[in-house]
Amino acid sequence: MSLLLLLVVLTFSKCKKDSDVAAINGLTNSGETSAVSTGTSLKVLNVSTARKDEGYAYKLSVDLGTASDTETRTTASKLRLFEDGKEIGPAHSLHTDIRTKGSGRFSHWSGSLYLSASDNTDPKTNGRKYTYTIDGTAGGSTALPTAPVTPVAPETSSASTSKMIGYAAVDGNTTGGQGGATVLVTSFSALTKALASNSPSIIKVSGQITGTGFLNVKSNTTVLGTKGSSLVGVGLLIYGTNNIIIQNMTIKNVVGFSNIIIKEGAHHVWVDHCDLSSDRNHGWEYYDGLLDVGKRADYVSLSWNRLHDSHIPMLIGFGDENTDDIGHLRTTVYNNYFYNVSERQPSTRFGYMHCFNNYLSNGSGYGIGVTMGATVRTDNNYFENQAVPIYSEYNSKPGYVSGASTNIYKGSGANRVSTAASTWVPAYEYKSVLIPAADVPAKISAGAGAILSI
């Protein structure tokens, strides 16, 4: 037995964890790992914020209270992981094996936990409870209940028949607060309290609510604007959380912040049928954007929104220096109506963005910006009176564009794209719902915005 252990140690001492960089994703640990005692040495692992890595692997950037493996100490971690009370593993697995084989393999590596479910399902949605120990105590004798799994249709919102398409439905689902309590709010204080809940919830906003600054939206939340409602002066911040739907909201005149901002590793977010605006009378610095995505956010769909009266309505990727956005910022932008704006319809850096069936009307600057190596597919968009419809050259590096010939350019200048045409097309199905480009102005102007009967 001693000889076997020695061979295991020697084997791992020669292996690196592929080429993984030990990068913590920048989120605070508060709310990410619930190390709550269950009455034994078992602690509950909150997998709701796990990020899809590759294949069967999911990643959590958390402090588990014990040393993790490193390249020089490949078996330093004492972590033991349990799924519904049954131990899974092996621990210290190579990341390649976790991704390609899964079956419960995991690795506590440089401050992050890479794990797979025993049957290679998504640990965030398979209804199982994950627990761990770090003191060598076995946990298999502890009976942990299995939460029921409720089947959901990933493409359909509980609020309407509006279909969710694109990246918010890739590598997981975006269902918001489905299955949680429904709360109707009519005041700023009530909205603040409702958004503070840690339980899945559907928050319905009624009437006009005014405030300043922003309110954080937690994971597993749906925020719905009822007919005629509005949020004035205060924005919604999706900061490192996931599985969120914002729908049918009218948000305007948020000073110093974006109306909706998705950042710091937030993922699986759907913003649909919202009316977002400020004005262009106060100069470029008074208001921020209307709907912005950055700082390693991922798996986002933005649909049927009306974005207007703004210099800078939509930004995806906040700065040329944010190279850690590479591999993230996968965003689908479709059926949106931009008008009375200057530029950023949208502008993107680094990520993969799919823009289809958007109506861009009377922009005084550029329409879709593609820079810093970003890859953008355009399908059947309608550019009307745009100085530069598609522009790749205004930051320090250009990006790449495919599908430019499918768009209509009415009364607009020429595209300024300095790179060769890309061949990239997103892997998800969307062609069955494409609107002919010539029909986009009528259909999008009639259907975009907070028009749902909620």
Secondary structure, DSSP 8 states (H G I E B T S, - for coil): -HHHHHHHHHHHHT---TT------S--STTT----B-SSS-EEE--TT-EE-STT-EEEE---SS--B-SS-TT----EEEETTEEE--TT--HHHHHHT-TT-EEEETTEEEE--TTS--TTTS---EEEESSS---TTS-----------TTB-SSSS-B--SGGGSSS---TTTTSEEEEE-SHHHHHHHHT-SS-EEEEE-SEEEEEEEEE--SSEEEEE-TT-EEEEEEEEEES-EEEEEES-EEE--BSS-SEEEETT-EEEEEES-EEE--SSS-TTTB--SEEE-TT-EEEEEES-EEEEESS-EEES--TT-GGGTT---EEEES-EEEEE-S-SSEEESSEEEEES-EEES-SSEEEEEETT-EEEEES-EEES-SEEEE--SSSSB-EEE-GGGSEEES----B--S-------SS--GGG---GGGHHHHHHHH-SS----
